[in-house]
Amino acid sequence: MGSANQSLTPGRTTLLDAVNVLLANIGEQPVNSIEDPLLAEAAVAERTLLELHKEAQTRGWSWNSEEGYAFSKDSGTGEVVVPSNVTRFAPDPFEWDGRFVLRGQRVYDRQERSFAMPAEIMQIKADIVSLLPWDQCPEVFNRWVTIRSARVFSNRVLSSDSINQYTAADELRALTELERNELEELQDNALSSGREASPFPTFDPAWGLRGRTRG
C-alpha cells in the first residue's frame, strides 16, 4: 500500500494483473504467478481471459485491421498461405467478385476449385483482421476484456447475480470508453473515409457559380 505502489500504477495492465482482478471478483487472494499448475482457479481465470480476448478481437478494430494486405503466392506449391492469426480475409469484391476465400490457412480459388493459384496471379490483396497477443493490444481494450472476463468468470464459478450486476455496470463503462477511443483512432468521416477516399470540402460557395455565364 502507499508509495510502494506509485511506480506500478502508470504501467500497462499485465495478464497477471488481469488474472488477479478476476480472482478478486470472486473473493480469492491474488497470486504472484500464473505458471504454478497448483493454482487451479488462476489457471481457469487465465483461460477465461484469453478466450474472451480472442473473441473480442475477431470483431476487428483499428489496431488489428489492415486494408489491402498483400499475400504472395508460394513459388513451389503455387498456393497462398495466410498466417494462422488472421481471422478475417476479405479480397476486394470489385476485383475478384468472391472468387477467393480462406479455408484453414490457405486461399481457395472457387472458380478453379483449387488451392493452386493460376500462373498470372502472383499475389492476392485482402482486408484482414489479425489476432494480437495481450501486450500488443491497447490498454483500453485489455481493460474492457478484463472487466468482461471478471463477470463471465464469476458467473461460471459462483453464479452470483449480485456480482454480475456490479460488474455489468463496470463493463458498460469500459466498453463506452473503448468505443470512444476507437472513434478517435479511426477519425471516420462520411464524406471522406473509406478505401482510397480523398478528403474534399463539404461546402464550396464558388462551385455553383462555375460555368454560369452572363445571360
Stockholm file with secondary structure:
# STOCKHOLM 1.0

chainA/1-215         MGSANQSLTPGRTTLLDAVNVLLANIGEQPVNSIEDPLLAEAAVAERTLLELHKEAQTRGWSWNSEEGYAFSKDSGTGEVVVPSNVTRFAPDPFEWDGRFVLRGQRVYDRQERSFAMPAEIMQIKADIVSLLPWDQCPEVFNRWVTIRSARVFSNRVLSSDSINQYTAADELRALTELERNELEELQDNALSSGREASPFPTFDPAWGLRGRTRG
#=GR chainA/1-215 SS CGGGGTTTTTSCCCHHHHHHHHHHHTTCCCCSCSCCTTCHHHHHHHHHHHHHHHHHHTTCCTTTEEEEEEEECCTTTCBCBCCTTEEEEEECHHHHTTCEEEETTEEEETTTTBSBCCTTCCEEEEEEEECCCGGGSCHHHHHHHHHHHHHHHHHHHTCCHHHHHHHHHHHHHHHHHHHHHHHHHHCCCTTTCSTTCCCCCSCCTTGGGTTCCCC
#=GC SS_cons         CGGGGTTTTTSCCCHHHHHHHHHHHTTCCCCSCSCCTTCHHHHHHHHHHHHHHHHHHTTCCTTTEEEEEEEECCTTTCBCBCCTTEEEEEECHHHHTTCEEEETTEEEETTTTBSBCCTTCCEEEEEEEECCCGGGSCHHHHHHHHHHHHHHHHHHHTCCHHHHHHHHHHHHHHHHHHHHHHHHHHCCCTTTCSTTCCCCCSCCTTGGGTTCCCC
//
